[in-house]
Amino acid sequence: MAYEADNLENNSELTIPNPQYTSRFSFELRQSLLKGFGDKSNKSDIALAGIAREQSQSQYRKELSDVLRELTVYYWRYSYYYQLEKISKEAIGAAELILQRVETRSEQGIANLLDLDRARSSLEDRRLKHFGDKKLVKTTLDQLKQLLGIAALSPYFNSTLVPTEPFLEVFTLPAIAQVQTTALT
C-alpha cells in the first residue's frame, strides 16, 4: 500500500486554486505462487547441487592425495636418513677399530705418527658426519610428526619412529590394467 500527496504551486493568475494538491492511493499485491514452478527449474537446481557436490568431493580427494603424497615423501626421507645414521654409526665403530689397530702398531713401532693422525682424523670426520646425520633424522622426524598433526606438547612428539619398510632396490612397473584398476578405486 502506498499513499502519495503532491503540492503544485504556480505563479500564474489563470490557475485556480493555487496551490493545487493531488493525491494518489495505490495498492499492490505480490504473490509468488508460480515462482520456480515446473520441472525445468527444479531439475536445474538439483543438477547444480549435484555438480557442487562432485566438485567438493574432487577437491577433497585432491587435498587428501596431496597430504598422502607429502606424508609418503617425508616418511621415505626419514627412512633414508635413519638408515644413513645407522651406517654412519657403524662407520664410527669401524674407524675406532682402525684407530686401535694403528695405535697398537704405533706402540710396536710399526706405524708412524702420520698414520696415527690420519686414523684419528678419519674417526673425527665420521663422528662429525654422524652428528649431522642425527640432526637430519631429528629434523625430518619432527617434520613428519607435524604433518601427522602431532602437537609439540604431546607426549608422542618425543617418541622415535622406527621405519620398517625396506627400500626398493629394483622397481618394475605393474601391468597397465592393474594401474588403471588401482587408480579407479
C-alpha positions as a printed NumPy array, in Angstrom:
array([[  0.   ,   0.   ,   0.   ],
       [  1.191,   3.479,  -0.763],
       [ -0.256,   6.966,  -0.406],
       [  1.306,   9.909,  -2.238],
       [  0.413,  13.587,  -1.88 ],
       [  1.793,  16.278,  -4.231],
       [  1.768,  20.028,  -3.884],
       [  1.873,  22.113,  -7.093],
       [  2.382,  25.857,  -6.766],
       [  2.042,  28.162,  -9.746],
       [  2.688,  31.904, -10.228],
       [  0.066,  32.201, -12.944],
       [ -3.143,  34.105, -12.15 ],
       [ -5.089,  31.87 , -14.515],
       [ -4.646,  28.743, -12.415],
       [ -7.166,  28.407,  -9.693],
       [ -6.777,  27.186,  -6.96 ],
       [ -3.194,  27.966,  -6.268],
       [ -1.502,  25.83 ,  -4.82 ],
       [ -3.026,  22.648,  -6.177],
       [ -3.   ,  19.45 ,  -4.169],
       [ -3.146,  15.981,  -5.746],
       [ -3.099,  12.659,  -4.028],
       [ -2.889,   9.043,  -5.072],
       [ -3.52 ,   5.856,  -3.21 ],
       [ -2.075,   2.612,  -4.589],
       [ -2.447,  -0.952,  -3.506],
       [ -0.193,  -3.726,  -4.836],
       [ -0.413,  -7.424,  -4.101],
       [  2.503,  -9.75 ,  -4.955],
       [  2.25 , -13.47 ,  -4.737],
       [  4.988, -15.903,  -5.748],
       [  2.606, -18.741,  -6.376],
       [  4.156, -19.909,  -9.613],
       [  7.739, -18.856,  -8.899],
       [ 10.093, -21.749,  -9.631],
       [  7.181, -23.784, -10.913],
       [  7.88 , -26.632, -13.27 ],
       [ 10.311, -29.454, -13.836],
       [ 12.967, -27.344, -15.57 ],
       [ 13.586, -25.118, -12.585],
       [ 13.646, -27.971, -10.078],
       [ 15.797, -30.208, -12.254],
       [ 18.338, -27.452, -12.851],
       [ 18.606, -26.777,  -9.105],
       [ 19.126, -30.494,  -8.459],
       [ 21.718, -30.703, -11.241],
       [ 23.606, -27.675,  -9.85 ],
       [ 23.602, -29.21 ,  -6.376],
       [ 24.951, -32.474,  -7.812],
       [ 27.722, -30.638,  -9.652],
       [ 28.65 , -28.718,  -6.497],
       [ 28.781, -31.996,  -4.537],
       [ 31.024, -33.616,  -7.159],
       [ 33.324, -30.584,  -7.148],
       [ 33.533, -30.746,  -3.359],
       [ 34.353, -34.459,  -3.472],
       [ 37.003, -33.895,  -6.142],
       [ 38.56 , -31.085,  -4.116],
       [ 38.589, -33.302,  -1.013],
       [ 40.214, -36.165,  -2.942],
       [ 42.845, -33.803,  -4.348],
       [ 43.698, -32.375,  -0.916],
       [ 43.79 , -35.859,   0.588],
       [ 46.078, -37.167,  -2.147],
       [ 48.367, -34.139,  -1.675],
       [ 48.621, -34.816,   2.061],
       [ 49.235, -38.519,   1.469],
       [ 51.9  , -37.726,  -1.111],
       [ 53.656, -35.359,   1.287],
       [ 53.366, -37.914,   4.065],
       [ 54.891, -40.583,   1.836],
       [ 57.74 , -38.294,   0.769],
       [ 58.554, -37.346,   4.361],
       [ 58.327, -40.97 ,   5.544],
       [ 60.779, -42.183,   2.902],
       [ 63.038, -39.207,   3.508],
       [ 63.025, -40.042,   7.21 ],
       [ 63.644, -43.713,   6.441],
       [ 66.604, -42.772,   4.242],
       [ 68.159, -40.521,   6.881],
       [ 67.502, -43.148,   9.573],
       [ 69.405, -45.764,   7.542],
       [ 72.133, -43.219,   6.791],
       [ 72.562, -42.535,  10.51 ],
       [ 72.844, -46.262,  11.227],
       [ 75.525, -46.561,   8.547],
       [ 77.442, -43.578,   9.926],
       [ 77.271, -45.11 ,  13.426],
       [ 78.728, -48.352,  12.045],
       [ 81.401, -46.306,  10.274],
       [ 82.375, -44.773,  13.625],
       [ 82.793, -48.277,  15.057],
       [ 84.95 , -49.29 ,  12.102],
       [ 87.048, -46.106,  12.4  ],
       [ 87.549, -46.733,  16.144],
       [ 88.694, -50.274,  15.375],
       [ 91.143, -48.971,  12.769],
       [ 92.439, -46.362,  15.261],
       [ 93.009, -49.079,  17.86 ],
       [ 94.962, -51.152,  15.345],
       [ 97.067, -48.166,  14.296],
       [ 97.723, -47.264,  17.965],
       [ 98.829, -50.856,  18.599],
       [101.131, -50.724,  15.587],
       [102.441, -47.347,  16.744],
       [103.228, -48.784,  20.178],
       [105.062, -51.636,  18.467],
       [106.914, -49.155,  16.301],
       [105.435, -50.417,  13.037],
       [103.19 , -47.392,  12.242],
       [104.376, -43.815,  12.02 ],
       [102.734, -40.705,  13.51 ],
       [101.194, -39.74 ,  10.168],
       [ 99.169, -42.971,  10.093],
       [ 98.026, -42.331,  13.658],
       [ 96.957, -38.768,  12.827],
       [ 95.093, -39.961,   9.735],
       [ 93.195, -42.573,  11.748],
       [ 92.248, -40.004,  14.41 ],
       [ 91.196, -37.51 ,  11.741],
       [ 89.111, -40.151,   9.991],
       [ 87.396, -41.036,  13.283],
       [ 86.595, -37.377,  13.979],
       [ 85.267, -36.919,  10.42 ],
       [ 82.961, -39.895,  10.897],
       [ 81.766, -38.558,  14.273],
       [ 81.046, -35.188,  12.683],
       [ 79.17 , -36.881,   9.816],
       [ 77.196, -38.938,  12.351],
       [ 76.269, -35.762,  14.249],
       [ 74.96 , -34.192,  11.02 ],
       [ 73.03 , -37.364,  10.17 ],
       [ 71.431, -37.376,  13.64 ],
       [ 70.321, -33.77 ,  13.09 ],
       [ 68.817, -34.692,   9.701],
       [ 66.953, -37.616,  11.272],
       [ 65.57 , -35.442,  14.08 ],
       [ 64.555, -32.608,  11.743],
       [ 62.834, -34.936,   9.278],
       [ 61.089, -36.823,  12.076],
       [ 59.81 , -33.541,  13.527],
       [ 58.517, -32.515,  10.092],
       [ 56.798, -35.888,   9.706],
       [ 55.19 , -35.569,  13.153],
       [ 53.943, -32.083,  12.308],
       [ 52.489, -33.366,   9.052],
       [ 50.737, -36.129,  11.007],
       [ 49.304, -33.461,  13.32 ],
       [ 51.189, -34.496,  16.452],
       [ 51.459, -31.39 ,  18.615],
       [ 54.836, -30.388,  20.064],
       [ 53.373, -30.534,  23.577],
       [ 52.033, -34.042,  23.021],
       [ 53.842, -36.898,  24.794],
       [ 54.041, -38.629,  21.408],
       [ 56.145, -35.834,  19.933],
       [ 59.263, -37.057,  21.773],
       [ 58.797, -40.64 ,  20.613],
       [ 61.004, -42.227,  17.966],
       [ 59.692, -43.724,  14.779],
       [ 61.485, -46.802,  13.502],
       [ 60.955, -47.357,   9.76 ],
       [ 60.058, -50.949,   8.97 ],
       [ 59.529, -50.766,   5.226],
       [ 62.536, -51.99 ,   3.248],
       [ 63.961, -49.847,   0.491],
       [ 63.113, -50.931,  -3.027],
       [ 66.319, -51.661,  -4.856],
       [ 64.648, -52.805,  -8.081],
       [ 61.409, -51.308,  -9.302],
       [ 59.316, -52.731, -12.113],
       [ 56.171, -51.122, -13.396],
       [ 53.   , -53.151, -12.782],
       [ 50.696, -54.099, -15.636],
       [ 48.658, -51.222, -17.062],
       [ 45.388, -52.971, -16.161],
       [ 46.454, -53.149, -12.516],
       [ 47.424, -49.465, -12.523],
       [ 44.062, -48.495, -14.03 ],
       [ 42.14 , -50.607, -11.518],
       [ 44.064, -49.09 ,  -8.621],
       [ 43.555, -45.577,  -9.981],
       [ 39.824, -46.062, -10.446],
       [ 39.336, -47.461,  -6.953]])
